[in-house]
Amino acid sequence: MAVFNKKDGEENKRKTPSADRVKELLEYKRDYVKFIEDNGRIRAFGLRPIKLFDYQKSLIHDFQNHRFNLILKARQLGVSTVVGAFLGTYSIFHDNVDIVIVAINEDVAKELILKTKVFIENLKPRFKPTILNPRNKESIEFKNGTRIMAVTSTSNAGRSFSAKFLVLDEAAFINNSESLWTSAYPSLSVEGNAIILSTPAEENTWFHKMCVSAENGDNEFKLTKLYWWMRPEYNNDRWKKMTIANLGDERRFEREYNCSFQSSANTVVSTKKINEILRSNATKNIRSIEKFKSISGKEYEELDIYEAPQSNKIYLIVADTAQGLGESGDASAFLIFNVTDNKIIGEYASKFITERLFSNIIIDIGYTYNTALILVEINAGALVSQYIIDEKYKNIFYSDRKLSLFIEDNVKYKMPNQYTSKTGQQARILPGFLTTSKNKVMTVNNMKNAIMNGEIRDIYTTKTLEQLKTYINDNGRYKARSGSNDDRVTCLHLGLWILKYVWKIIENNNLLNDIIVDLMTVNSVKVTDSKKMTEITAFSPIYNMKKFRHKMNPYNYGVHIGDVRCFFDKMPNTSPVVVTEPVENEKSEENE
């Protein structure tokens, strides 16, 4: 670390720094934001201190704390200026480092060199380093041995100086960015740094693939998305409308200012709507709680909580389990719904967690949120569901295997380890939700309508919203775009289905928990004739088309119903009717 005092353009003799001076330098080395705001200056009606926006401060902290950074950005947010200030600060506190800036052409590369040099030249005199080549427009050489060099995007640019720090500017528009990164990576892989930034271009480019991979957690990059509304003076509808009019096309605005890659795919929920929600959350200063602790005192790195539990609220947790472990494929994920206030306030996802550990975290967070009702999609999550049952968690969502599917209601199914009645007749009660090709159409379309029409009040979960941008309708099949994941989206469409077609019916009928327990311990039940068939099948945990059906006592099998309600009247003296008609099985999503 080399810092020199300057006076009247002449370098003073270096003196042994005082203890206070050393303490100050160490503090600045730990916090670049503080250094830049305390000592950086801009030329605007004279020299004025630099005042960073919140998103710019976060960006600098990310540069300090993560070796590899990807920035997907809108235009005119001052990102290049921030990068220049960071590189200048980094050069002061690091000796003998080669930093290479690669851009699409020479002019763009020189522009970032210029921004760095302007920052250095306007520093307070006592922190201004000595530049050995002040008139050079393509590089900056410091007396401490650190160099910043600007080059154009040739395939060997990353190798040119055995760089330990690489900056790729407007990477989405560099044709050979993939080969350039391949060339540079060996020298960066050990203790190297990289900042790759760009506005979006088309999908399936190297930059797009890297962003998708970072969002899925498959690579080492920290992905940051910077939208137009993050700059305070832009965050108004008048500016947006004027900019769209000046561009002449809203699609151009989405690409240039809303971080939207060009795509021909038909997303289920419009990217425009998702960006409106993200903007609303930012305006309301919605942020995840730092170091959130569960009721057991644990912190989970992959858990993002946006609202702490409140004693007078009812909560729902919807979980989706991954098939296998590793970087490829979806993660095991869950969302937390505040049912009382109609909003989504927490999310979790991990690709490297076993079913046992996943179930333990779900239970811990369930108890943290007032013994929340837990719903597990059991296509790949049957073991997770069973672990939760084994731990005697008292609020598990049980469903008929044909929950919400009132097409071909007389279909019978078989499932390993299902609960059976006293007569030996296979029951259809399942601890969770089985997604099929038919009911998925309904749950996904309900999700689309709920979000587009504002039926869900708030969605605070940023990563879920970003993942929703890549969830598409591919000729009638709902899935993540190639290379993307849909684990959080699965939790989203199942949870919104439960909120609309289960919970609201429960609330409207004021069915209390003690009545439910009473109902569930009776041997025979009768369908309430006054209710529509679709409403009954939408949430009834033991529904069957036949008027009467024998049912076991759930407590004999360790089944805890909790807040799950059903439309049934007591019929204690009625003989059960056994359903025996054979029918074909319906395909589940996992077998498609």
Summary of the structure (lengths in Angstrom):
residues: 592
radius of gyration: 29.2
end to end distance: 59.8
largest distance: 102.8
contacts: 1869
relative contact order: 0.08
helix: 38%
strand: 19%
